[in-house]
């Protein structure tokens, strides 16, 4: 569980840093992950 928390925290920080560059890319990745999980 600690690994998952660390991953989510790292992803959050990375997103905050690069959101102005990768907003659409992150959105597409998130949608793809959601579809794979569904």
CHARMM internal coordinates of N, CA and C (Angstrom, degrees):
IC EDIT
DIST 1 N 1 CA 1.4614
DIST 1 CA 1 C 1.5203
ANGL 1 N 1 CA 1 C 110.43
DIST 1 C 2 N 1.3277
ANGL 1 CA 1 C 2 N 115.67
DIHE 1 N 1 CA 1 C 2 N -36.53
DIST 2 N 2 CA 1.4535
ANGL 1 C 2 N 2 CA 119.15
DIHE 1 CA 1 C 2 N 2 CA 177.48
DIST 2 CA 2 C 1.5210
ANGL 2 N 2 CA 2 C 111.89
DIHE 1 C 2 N 2 CA 2 C -59.14
DIST 2 C 3 N 1.3445
ANGL 2 CA 2 C 3 N 115.96
DIHE 2 N 2 CA 2 C 3 N -37.05
DIST 3 N 3 CA 1.4595
ANGL 2 C 3 N 3 CA 119.69
DIHE 2 CA 2 C 3 N 3 CA -179.30
DIST 3 CA 3 C 1.5302
ANGL 3 N 3 CA 3 C 109.57
DIHE 2 C 3 N 3 CA 3 C -64.60
DIST 3 C 4 N 1.3227
ANGL 3 CA 3 C 4 N 116.87
DIHE 3 N 3 CA 3 C 4 N -42.36
DIST 4 N 4 CA 1.4589
ANGL 3 C 4 N 4 CA 120.36
DIHE 3 CA 3 C 4 N 4 CA -179.05
DIST 4 CA 4 C 1.5223
ANGL 4 N 4 CA 4 C 110.32
DIHE 3 C 4 N 4 CA 4 C -63.18
DIST 4 C 5 N 1.3320
ANGL 4 CA 4 C 5 N 116.89
DIHE 4 N 4 CA 4 C 5 N -43.36
DIST 5 N 5 CA 1.4622
ANGL 4 C 5 N 5 CA 121.06
DIHE 4 CA 4 C 5 N 5 CA 179.79
DIST 5 CA 5 C 1.5214
ANGL 5 N 5 CA 5 C 109.77
DIHE 4 C 5 N 5 CA 5 C -61.69
DIST 5 C 6 N 1.3311
ANGL 5 CA 5 C 6 N 116.81
DIHE 5 N 5 CA 5 C 6 N -44.69
DIST 6 N 6 CA 1.4615
ANGL 5 C 6 N 6 CA 120.88
DIHE 5 CA 5 C 6 N 6 CA -179.94
DIST 6 CA 6 C 1.5252
ANGL 6 N 6 CA 6 C 109.83
DIHE 5 C 6 N 6 CA 6 C -62.00
DIST 6 C 7 N 1.3290
ANGL 6 CA 6 C 7 N 117.07
DIHE 6 N 6 CA 6 C 7 N -41.63
DIST 7 N 7 CA 1.4655
ANGL 6 C 7 N 7 CA 121.17
DIHE 6 CA 6 C 7 N 7 CA -179.77
DIST 7 CA 7 C 1.5248
ANGL 7 N 7 CA 7 C 110.29
DIHE 6 C 7 N 7 CA 7 C -63.59
DIST 7 C 8 N 1.3291
ANGL 7 CA 7 C 8 N 116.39
DIHE 7 N 7 CA 7 C 8 N -46.74
DIST 8 N 8 CA 1.4604
ANGL 7 C 8 N 8 CA 119.90
DIHE 7 CA 7 C 8 N 8 CA -179.37
DIST 8 CA 8 C 1.5174
ANGL 8 N 8 CA 8 C 110.67
DIHE 7 C 8 N 8 CA 8 C -63.21
DIST 8 C 9 N 1.3389
ANGL 8 CA 8 C 9 N 117.11
DIHE 8 N 8 CA 8 C 9 N -40.11
DIST 9 N 9 CA 1.4634
ANGL 8 C 9 N 9 CA 120.34
DIHE 8 CA 8 C 9 N 9 CA 179.51
DIST 9 CA 9 C 1.5223
ANGL 9 N 9 CA 9 C 110.05
DIHE 8 C 9 N 9 CA 9 C -65.02
DIST 9 C 10 N 1.3143
ANGL 9 CA 9 C 10 N 116.70
DIHE 9 N 9 CA 9 C 10 N -43.06
DIST 10 N 10 CA 1.4700
ANGL 9 C 10 N 10 CA 120.27
DIHE 9 CA 9 C 10 N 10 CA 179.44
DIST 10 CA 10 C 1.5226
ANGL 10 N 10 CA 10 C 110.19
DIHE 9 C 10 N 10 CA 10 C -63.95
DIST 10 C 11 N 1.3261
ANGL 10 CA 10 C 11 N 116.25
DIHE 10 N 10 CA 10 C 11 N -42.07
DIST 11 N 11 CA 1.4620
ANGL 10 C 11 N 11 CA 120.32
DIHE 10 CA 10 C 11 N 11 CA 179.21
DIST 11 CA 11 C 1.5269
ANGL 11 N 11 CA 11 C 110.41
DIHE 10 C 11 N 11 CA 11 C -62.75
DIST 11 C 12 N 1.3386
ANGL 11 CA 11 C 12 N 116.07
DIHE 11 N 11 CA 11 C 12 N -41.86
DIST 12 N 12 CA 1.4586
ANGL 11 C 12 N 12 CA 120.19
DIHE 11 CA 11 C 12 N 12 CA -179.92
DIST 12 CA 12 C 1.5192
ANGL 12 N 12 CA 12 C 110.67
DIHE 11 C 12 N 12 CA 12 C -61.88
DIST 12 C 13 N 1.3204
ANGL 12 CA 12 C 13 N 116.67
DIHE 12 N 12 CA 12 C 13 N -47.19
DIST 13 N 13 CA 1.4687
ANGL 12 C 13 N 13 CA 120.87
DIHE 12 CA 12 C 13 N 13 CA 179.94
DIST 13 CA 13 C 1.5254
ANGL 13 N 13 CA 13 C 110.03
DIHE 12 C 13 N 13 CA 13 C -62.16
DIST 13 C 14 N 1.3278
ANGL 13 CA 13 C 14 N 116.50
DIHE 13 N 13 CA 13 C 14 N -44.76
DIST 14 N 14 CA 1.4601
ANGL 13 C 14 N 14 CA 120.21
DIHE 13 CA 13 C 14 N 14 CA -179.90
DIST 14 CA 14 C 1.5194
ANGL 14 N 14 CA 14 C 110.71
DIHE 13 C 14 N 14 CA 14 C -61.27
DIST 14 C 15 N 1.3329
ANGL 14 CA 14 C 15 N 115.68
DIHE 14 N 14 CA 14 C 15 N -41.03
DIST 15 N 15 CA 1.4635
ANGL 14 C 15 N 15 CA 119.87
DIHE 14 CA 14 C 15 N 15 CA 179.57
DIST 15 CA 15 C 1.5133
ANGL 15 N 15 CA 15 C 110.68
DIHE 14 C 15 N 15 CA 15 C -64.69
DIST 15 C 16 N 1.3374
ANGL 15 CA 15 C 16 N 116.64
DIHE 15 N 15 CA 15 C 16 N -42.87
DIST 16 N 16 CA 1.4647
ANGL 15 C 16 N 16 CA 120.13
DIHE 15 CA 15 C 16 N 16 CA -179.91
DIST 16 CA 16 C 1.5222
ANGL 16 N 16 CA 16 C 110.53
DIHE 15 C 16 N 16 CA 16 C -62.29
DIST 16 C 17 N 1.3290
ANGL 16 CA 16 C 17 N 117.10
DIHE 16 N 16 CA 16 C 17 N -36.58
DIST 17 N 17 CA 1.4622
ANGL 16 C 17 N 17 CA 121.00
DIHE 16 CA 16 C 17 N 17 CA -177.79
DIST 17 CA 17 C 1.5249
ANGL 17 N 17 CA 17 C 110.83
DIHE 16 C 17 N 17 CA 17 C -72.92
DIST 17 C 18 N 1.3334
ANGL 17 CA 17 C 18 N 116.76
DIHE 17 N 17 CA 17 C 18 N -39.02
DIST 18 N 18 CA 1.4668
ANGL 17 C 18 N 18 CA 120.49
DIHE 17 CA 17 C 18 N 18 CA -169.81
DIST 18 CA 18 C 1.5260
ANGL 18 N 18 CA 18 C 113.67
DIHE 17 C 18 N 18 CA 18 C -111.97
DIST 18 C 19 N 1.3283
ANGL 18 CA 18 C 19 N 117.08
DIHE 18 N 18 CA 18 C 19 N 8.82
DIST 19 N 19 CA 1.4647
ANGL 18 C 19 N 19 CA 118.58
DIHE 18 CA 18 C 19 N 19 CA -173.89
DIST 19 CA 19 C 1.5262
ANGL 19 N 19 CA 19 C 111.55
DIHE 18 C 19 N 19 CA 19 C -60.26
DIST 19 C 20 N 1.3261
ANGL 19 CA 19 C 20 N 118.03
DIHE 19 N 19 CA 19 C 20 N -31.07
DIST 20 N 20 CA 1.4483
ANGL 19 C 20 N 20 CA 120.46
DIHE 19 CA 19 C 20 N 20 CA -178.63
DIST 20 CA 20 C 1.5248
ANGL 20 N 20 CA 20 C 111.34
DIHE 19 C 20 N 20 CA 20 C -72.11
DIST 20 C 21 N 1.3503
ANGL 20 CA 20 C 21 N 116.49
DIHE 20 N 20 CA 20 C 21 N -13.44
DIST 21 N 21 CA 1.4652
ANGL 20 C 21 N 21 CA 120.92
DIHE 20 CA 20 C 21 N 21 CA -179.56
DIST 21 CA 21 C 1.5268
ANGL 21 N 21 CA 21 C 110.67
DIHE 20 C 21 N 21 CA 21 C -105.89
DIST 21 C 22 N 1.3402
ANGL 21 CA 21 C 22 N 115.67
DIHE 21 N 21 CA 21 C 22 N -41.60
DIST 22 N 22 CA 1.4645
ANGL 21 C 22 N 22 CA 120.10
DIHE 21 CA 21 C 22 N 22 CA -168.97
DIST 22 CA 22 C 1.5250
ANGL 22 N 22 CA 22 C 112.82
DIHE 21 C 22 N 22 CA 22 C -112.76
DIST 22 C 23 N 1.3186
ANGL 22 CA 22 C 23 N 117.05
DIHE 22 N 22 CA 22 C 23 N 24.61
DIST 23 N 23 CA 1.4651
ANGL 22 C 23 N 23 CA 119.04
DIHE 22 CA 22 C 23 N 23 CA -175.77
DIST 23 CA 23 C 1.5265
ANGL 23 N 23 CA 23 C 110.93
DIHE 22 C 23 N 23 CA 23 C -55.38
DIST 23 C 24 N 1.3211
ANGL 23 CA 23 C 24 N 116.22
DIHE 23 N 23 CA 23 C 24 N -51.05
DIST 24 N 24 CA 1.4711
ANGL 23 C 24 N 24 CA 118.84
DIHE 23 CA 23 C 24 N 24 CA -177.39
DIST 24 CA 24 C 1.5180
ANGL 24 N 24 CA 24 C 110.82
DIHE 23 C 24 N 24 CA 24 C -67.47
DIST 24 C 25 N 1.3385
ANGL 24 CA 24 C 25 N 116.69
DIHE 24 N 24 CA 24 C 25 N -39.27
DIST 25 N 25 CA 1.4604
ANGL 24 C 25 N 25 CA 120.50
DIHE 24 CA 24 C 25 N 25 CA -179.69
DIST 25 CA 25 C 1.5235
ANGL 25 N 25 CA 25 C 110.31
DIHE 24 C 25 N 25 CA 25 C -61.83
DIST 25 C 26 N 1.3485
ANGL 25 CA 25 C 26 N 116.89
DIHE 25 N 25 CA 25 C 26 N -47.29
DIST 26 N 26 CA 1.4621
ANGL 25 C 26 N 26 CA 120.72
DIHE 25 CA 25 C 26 N 26 CA 179.53
DIST 26 CA 26 C 1.5178
ANGL 26 N 26 CA 26 C 110.53
DIHE 25 C 26 N 26 CA 26 C -61.32
DIST 26 C 27 N 1.3266
ANGL 26 CA 26 C 27 N 116.87
DIHE 26 N 26 CA 26 C 27 N -40.95
DIST 27 N 27 CA 1.4577
ANGL 26 C 27 N 27 CA 120.78
DIHE 26 CA 26 C 27 N 27 CA -179.88
DIST 27 CA 27 C 1.5301
ANGL 27 N 27 CA 27 C 109.95
DIHE 26 C 27 N 27 CA 27 C -61.56
DIST 27 C 28 N 1.3288
ANGL 27 CA 27 C 28 N 116.53
DIHE 27 N 27 CA 27 C 28 N -44.80
DIST 28 N 28 CA 1.4608
ANGL 27 C 28 N 28 CA 120.48
DIHE 27 CA 27 C 28 N 28 CA 179.68
DIST 28 CA 28 C 1.5203
ANGL 28 N 28 CA 28 C 110.88
DIHE 27 C 28 N 28 CA 28 C -63.04
DIST 28 C 29 N 1.3431
ANGL 28 CA 28 C 29 N 116.57
DIHE 28 N 28 CA 28 C 29 N -43.59
DIST 29 N 29 CA 1.4625
ANGL 28 C 29 N 29 CA 120.57
DIHE 28 CA 28 C 29 N 29 CA 179.11
DIST 29 CA 29 C 1.5242
ANGL 29 N 29 CA 29 C 110.07
DIHE 28 C 29 N 29 CA 29 C -61.79
DIST 29 C 30 N 1.3338
ANGL 29 CA 29 C 30 N 117.01
DIHE 29 N 29 CA 29 C 30 N -43.49
DIST 30 N 30 CA 1.4552
ANGL 29 C 30 N 30 CA 120.98
DIHE 29 CA 29 C 30 N 30 CA -178.20
DIST 30 CA 30 C 1.5189
ANGL 30 N 30 CA 30 C 110.30
DIHE 29 C 30 N 30 CA 30 C -63.57
DIST 30 C 31 N 1.3279
ANGL 30 CA 30 C 31 N 116.88
DIHE 30 N 30 CA 30 C 31 N -41.53
DIST 31 N 31 CA 1.4640
ANGL 30 C 31 N 31 CA 121.38
DIHE 30 CA 30 C 31 N 31 CA 179.02
DIST 31 CA 31 C 1.5284
ANGL 31 N 31 CA 31 C 109.59
DIHE 30 C 31 N 31 CA 31 C -64.40
DIST 31 C 32 N 1.3333
ANGL 31 CA 31 C 32 N 116.84
DIHE 31 N 31 CA 31 C 32 N -43.28
DIST 32 N 32 CA 1.4581
ANGL 31 C 32 N 32 CA 120.37
DIHE 31 CA 31 C 32 N 32 CA 179.20
DIST 32 CA 32 C 1.5188
ANGL 32 N 32 CA 32 C 110.59
DIHE 31 C 32 N 32 CA 32 C -61.39
DIST 32 C 33 N 1.3441
ANGL 32 CA 32 C 33 N 117.42
DIHE 32 N 32 CA 32 C 33 N -43.42
DIST 33 N 33 CA 1.4562
ANGL 32 C 33 N 33 CA 121.27
DIHE 32 CA 32 C 33 N 33 CA 178.86
DIST 33 CA 33 C 1.5228
ANGL 33 N 33 CA 33 C 110.15
DIHE 32 C 33 N 33 CA 33 C -62.52
DIST 33 C 34 N 1.3310
ANGL 33 CA 33 C 34 N 116.42
DIHE 33 N 33 CA 33 C 34 N -41.20
DIST 34 N 34 CA 1.4622
ANGL 33 C 34 N 34 CA 120.62
DIHE 33 CA 33 C 34 N 34 CA -179.87
DIST 34 CA 34 C 1.5289
ANGL 34 N 34 CA 34 C 110.26
DIHE 33 C 34 N 34 CA 34 C -63.26
DIST 34 C 35 N 1.3266
ANGL 34 CA 34 C 35 N 116.56
DIHE 34 N 34 CA 34 C 35 N -41.46
DIST 35 N 35 CA 1.4627
ANGL 34 C 35 N 35 CA 120.43
DIHE 34 CA 34 C 35 N 35 CA -179.61
DIST 35 CA 35 C 1.5241
ANGL 35 N 35 CA 35 C 110.38
DIHE 34 C 35 N 35 CA 35 C -66.84
DIST 35 C 36 N 1.3413
ANGL 35 CA 35 C 36 N 116.79
DIHE 35 N 35 CA 35 C 36 N -39.39
DIST 36 N 36 CA 1.4624
ANGL 35 C 36 N 36 CA 120.17
DIHE 35 CA 35 C 36 N 36 CA 179.21
DIST 36 CA 36 C 1.5210
ANGL 36 N 36 CA 36 C 110.56
DIHE 35 C 36 N 36 CA 36 C -66.45
DIST 36 C 37 N 1.3271
ANGL 36 CA 36 C 37 N 116.78
DIHE 36 N 36 CA 36 C 37 N -36.07
DIST 37 N 37 CA 1.4570
ANGL 36 C 37 N 37 CA 120.50
DIHE 36 CA 36 C 37 N 37 CA -179.33
DIST 37 CA 37 C 1.5289
ANGL 37 N 37 CA 37 C 111.03
DIHE 36 C 37 N 37 CA 37 C -73.20
DIST 37 C 38 N 1.3199
ANGL 37 CA 37 C 38 N 116.71
DIHE 37 N 37 CA 37 C 38 N -29.91
DIST 38 N 38 CA 1.4623
ANGL 37 C 38 N 38 CA 120.71
DIHE 37 CA 37 C 38 N 38 CA -175.35
DIST 38 CA 38 C 1.5252
ANGL 38 N 38 CA 38 C 111.89
DIHE 37 C 38 N 38 CA 38 C -71.29
END
COOR INIT
IC SEED 1 N 1 CA 1 C
IC BUILD
